[in-house]
Amino acid sequence: MELFFSQILDGLSIASVLLLAATGLAIVFGLMGVINLAHGELMMLGAYVTFVVQNLFKPLGPAIFELYYPVALILAFIITAMVGVLLERTLIRKLYGRPLETLLATWGVSLVLIQLIRSISTSMLIGILAAVAIGLIGSKFMAKKIGDKPYFTYLNGLMWAFSLGIGLIVVNSMSSVRQLSSPWFGPRNLDVSPPKWLQGSWGKIGTVELPGIRVFIILLSIFLLIGVLWFLSKSAWGLRIRAVTQNRQMSNCLGIPTDRVDSITFGLGSGLAGVAGAAITLLGSVGPNLGTAYIVSCFMVIVLGGVGNLLGTVLASIMLGIIQSVVGSGSILIVFPNLPPALKGVVEFFATTSMSLVLVFIFIIVFLQFKPNGMFPQKGRSVDA
Amino acid sequence: MKLFKRLVPWILLAIALFVLPAILSDFRLNLFGRYFALAITALAIDLIWGYTGLLSLGQGIFFALGGYAAAMYLTLNTPSQQGGNGIPKFFENFGVSELPFFWQPFNSPFLTLACLSLIPALVAGVVGYLIFRNRIKGVYFSIITQAALMVFFHFFNGQQKLINGSNGLTTNTTELYGLLVGSSDMKLWFYRLTVLLLPVAFLICRYFTTGRFGDALIAIRDDEQRFRFAGFNPVPFKTIVFIVAGGLCGVSGALYTVQTGIVSPQFMSISFSIEMVIWVAVGGRGSLVGPIIGAVLVNYLQSLVSEALPELWLFVQGGLFIFVVVLMPDGIYGWFTGGGLRSFLASFGIAQKARTYPKIDEQIESLQEVVSTTPTDSSA
C-alpha cells in the first residue's frame, strides 16, 4: 500500500508538470484557436534558463547558491514569456485565422529552437545579431528609397537573404577561434542539481515519506494555477482575455485591443511553459529534445479536458499523470497480487511507461466517443461549438 | 503546344525510367527511388489535406505499417535469416520460440501484397471513423492523429518480442527470388517498380479528386457545415478518403523500406510525419503535381544539405516551414499556376501583355485613365 501511495504521489507530480504546460497551451488554444507545436521547446528553453542561472550562482558561494532556484523560476517565466511575445508579434499574428498553417509554422519554430540550443555559440550569436541588424537597417533604408515600387518586396527578400549570407560568413570567419565557436550547451544532456532544501524528505504522512522535490512541484503548480485563475477572473486583462475567448469580433467592436490581448495571452502561456521546464529540471536532466517528450501528453490533456475550462485541464492532467505512473510502474500487481491470470496478463502487458501511453490513448479515443468536446465543453449557440 | 502538353507526362516517365538510371550512380539512383516512393505518400497527404482539409500528422503510422509488412515477408522467406526453430533469428534473442500469430499471413507473397495496403487502410478506416463520427476536425484532428502516431511508435518500439522493438527489421540482408535485396541489381528493379507505381498512385488520386466525389471533398474542405446543411453526411466521404490515403501510404512505406534496407519505429517519429506534410506544402497542395515536385525537391535538398553541413539542416527545414506557410501558401506549383511568375516579372517592368477583350485593345484611349493610375507600365 505504501508503494501505491508513493506511486500516486509520483503521478501527481507528473500531473503537475503536465498541468503547468497544458494550462498555457489550453489558454492560447481557447483564445486564438492555435496549437503551438513549439510549446515543448519553450519548456526546453525554461529548463536551459534554469541551467544557466544555476551556473551563474555557483561561484557566489554555497549559501547564496541555495537561493538560485526561485530566481531561476522567475527568470524562466520572464524569458520564455518574452520569447513567446516575440513569436506572436512576428509570426503567429501573420497567420491569424489559419490554424492548420500556424501549426506547421510553429513546428518550424520548434526545429529552429532545438538546433539553436544545440549549436549556439558566441560566434553564432554575433552572426545572428549581425544578420538581423543588417537586415533591419537594410529593409528600413530600402523602404525609404524604393518602398513604393512594385519590386520592393522581392528586393527586400533578396536583401534579407544577403544579410543571412553575411551572418554565415561572420560565423565562419570565427570558426577557428575556439573560445568563440565552441557551443555553449551542445547536443548532450546537462544536469541541474536541485538545491539542498529540495533534496531529501519533507516529513512523513503515516509511513510514507514525502520527497521534497515532488511535493515542491505539486505546491508550485497549485500556486501558479491559483495565480492564473486569479489573473483570469479578477484582473482587467483577464476579463478582456475571457471576453475575446468568448467572442472575438464582439470584443473588438467594443474596443478591446484584441491584438494586445493575443500578445499577453501568448506570453502568459509561454511563460507557464517556461516554469514547467524549470520544474522538469528537478526530475531529470536537461537536453535539447526535452520538449518533445512532454508535448504529446499535453495535447492529450487538452483533448480530454476540453477548451476554455481550466477545471477540465486540471482533472485531465491529474488523470493522465496518475494513469501513467500507476499503470506504467506495474504497482497494481503489487497492491493486488491475487488477480485472475487473464487480467494479470493484461496488466503486465501495459506495465511499462510506453505501454501505459497506449492505454491512455485508447482511453481517450473511447472517451471521445461519448464526449466529443472534452469533459467540460464550452456552451454556446454556434454550430461549431 | 497542346500535343506537347499531352506528351509531358510520358516524357517525364521515360526520363525517369531510362535516362536517370543511365546517368546517375547507383547510390544517387537509389536516393531518387526513395524520393519517388515518398512522393506517393505526399500524394496521399495531398488527397486528405489539400483536397479534404484534414491535416493528419499521423501518416507515419500507415507508412511504417506498409514497411513492416514488406520487411516481415522478406525476413520470413530468407533462409539465412532463419534461426533454429524455423523462425527468424532475432526472436531467439528475446527467448521467443513460436512465431507470433500475426506473422503467419506474411509467409505467402500474395497475402503480403494484399496486406501492404489493406492493413494500413483498415487501421486508417477504424481510427478515421471513430474520429470523424464525432465531428472532430481541424486542429483537434491533427493532434489526435499525432497522439495516435505516438501510441503506435511506443507500441512498436517497446514490443521486442513481437517485432524486434527499436532495432526494427533489416531488409538489406534478405533475399527475394534468390537475389539479395540490398544488391544494386535488386535496387534497380525496385527503382523501376517505384517509377511505375507513382503514376498509378497519381491516377488513383485523380480518380478520387475529380467528378462528384472530388467536388464533395472540396466542399468539405471549404465549408463542412454548409455541406452538411445541404443534406450530405461528410463522415463516409472523409473516411473513404482517409482509407485510400492510408493504403497509398502503406505501399509507399513498403517501397521506401526495401530501398533503404531497414524499417524501424523511427518511421513513426513525430518529426517524420510532419515532414511529409511540408513536402506537400512546398510543392503545392490542392493540385496533384505539386506534392510530387515537393517530395522530390525537399528530399533532394535534404540530401544535399545534410551531406555538406549536417547541423544546418534543421535550420533550413525550420526556415522552410515558416517561409512556405507565411509567404508561399500555395507552394511552388501553385505559385506558377497562380500567376506568381508573371506578377514577379511585372513588378520589374517585364510583363507579358495580359489578354483582354479585343475591343479594348483597339480603343486604347478609353483606358488611358485606368492605365495612368496603375503602378505597372506594361509597355516595356
Interface residues (C-beta under 8 A of the other chain):
Chain A: F29 G33 V34 I35 L91 K94 L95 R98 P99 L100 E101 T102 L103 L104 A105 W107 G108 V109 S110 L111 V112 I114 Q115 L116 R118 S119 D148 K149 P150 Y151 T153 Y154 T292 V296 F299 M300 I302 V303 T352 S354 M355 L357 V358 F361 I362 I364 I365 L368 Q369 P372 V383 D384
Chain B: W49 G53 L55 L130 I131 R133 N134 R135 I136 G138 V139 Y140 S142 I143 I144 Q146 A147 A148 M150 V151 H154 F155 N157 G158 Q225 I270 S271 I274 V277 I278 A281 E311 L314 F315 Q317 G318 G319 L320 F321 I322 V324 V325 V326 P329 F344 A346 S347 F348 P375 T376
